[in-house]
């Protein structure tokens, strides 16, 4: 199974591609960066186009996104929601299922605690994927963590769906 994990944002959208076989392996990771001087629709178009390219390149079985976190800044939450939307559109255009995970679910899946610190998540991603260096920048590490979360949950989710049918 190959999972494209996404840490959505308008300025920086992290992505990570993980393959689950006998072990987990990182296939790709990085950040889609858009210019703050560009119009919002141009930024979203750029995110959509790059995610579509990643889907075509890696042919994932699923896309996993970090869920929207409403902090103090509602404007930034709306922007993240728009970025999530164009990622989901790209997945839908390629016929891929999307799953969303809260930051606490991702931290719990990777570190065993939903309250893990950001640096602990990065170190665990490095360990689980057997990377020589911690993944950088943070958005890429977060996206890899989302992909790991889904890759580890997908077999259980499929079994539950099969049992319910």
N, C-alpha and C positions, 0 to 999 in steps of 0.2 A: 504494500500500500504506500502511495506517495501522497503527502499532504502539503498543501501550500498554506502556510500560516501567515496571517496579516495583523499587524499592529497599526490600525488606521489613523490617519491624520492628514490635514490638508497641506501643511508645510513638509512633514516627514511621515511617510508611510513605510513602516518596516515590513520586510518580507523574509520568510524563511521556508525552505523546502526540505522536508524530512522524509526519508524512506524508512518504513518499518518492515523488517524481515525478521531474521532471528535476533538481530540487534537494531538499534536506531542508528541512522547515518544522516548527516547533513549533506544535502546536494547543492545548496545555494543559500545565500542570505545577503541582505543589504538593505538599502534605503532608497525609496523613490522620493527625491527632493524636488519641490516646486518653488518657484520664485515668489516671494511675498509681493512683488510689484505686478505680478500677472493678475488678470481678472479671475474671479473665482471659477467661472465656467471653464477657463483655459486650464486652471490648475486641476480641476476635476477630470477634464478630458485627458490630461497628461497621465494622471493616476490610472484611469481606465485603460488607456492604451498600453501602459507598461505592464499592468496586471494581465491584460490579455496576452501580451508577449510572453510573460512568465508561464501562463497556462499552456500556450502553444509549445513553448520550449520544453517544459518539464512533464507535461501531460499528467497532472495530479488526478487522484481519484476523488479528492474532496478539497474544499477550501474551508479553513477555520479562521474565524475573526475574533479579536478581542471585543467584548461587548462594550457598549457605551458606558462611561463612568461619568455621572453627573457630580462634578465638584462645585466650586463656587462660581465658575465662569460659564454661564449659560451660552454665550456666544461661541465659545470654543467647543462646547458640547454639540451645538448645531453643526459646526464645521466638521467635526469628527463623524457625525451622523451622515453628512453628505458624502464624505470619503467612504464610509462603510457602504453606502448605497451604490456608488459606482463600482466598488469591488464586487458586491453582490450581483450587479448587472453583468459584469464581465463573466462571473461564474455561471450565471443563468444562461448567457449567450453560448457558453460552451457545454451546457447540459450538466454542470457539476453541482452537487449538493453543497450547501453552506451550513456550518454550525457555528454558534456563538458561545463564547465562554466568558464569564466574568473574570476580572483580574484575580479575585480570590480563588476561583476554580483553577485557573492556570497555575498560580503559585502553589496551591495544594497538590496539583498533579505533578509538578516538577520538584517541589521542595518538601512536600508533606505537611506544609502549613500555609494556610491562606493569608497569613500575616508576615510572610517572609519578606526580607528587605530586597531591594532591587539588586544589590551586589551579590546576595546569596542566590537569587534566581540565575544571574549570569554565570556564576561558578557552577551551579548544578547543570545548566544547559551545556557548558563546556565538558563537564564530567560525563553526562549521559550520552553526548554525541562523540565523545573521545576526541575533542578538538585540541590541537596543540596550544592554542591561545584562547582567552576568553573572547566570545563574539563581540564585535564592536560595529557600529555604535549601539547604544542601548535599545533603539527601536528594532534593530535586527535581532538582538538577543531576545527581546520580548516576542517578536514574531516567531522565532524558533521555538520558544517556550509554548506558544499557542499551538504550533504544529505538533509538538511532542504531546501536549495535553490531548489533542484529538486523536493522534495515532495510538495512544494508549487506551483511550475510551472507545474507539470505533468498534473493536471486536465485541465488547460488552454490549454496546448499543445495538449492534446487528443481531446478537443473540437474543436480546430482549424483544426486538421487533419480530424476530422469527417465532419466538414463543407466543407472542400475542396474536399472530396470524392464524 
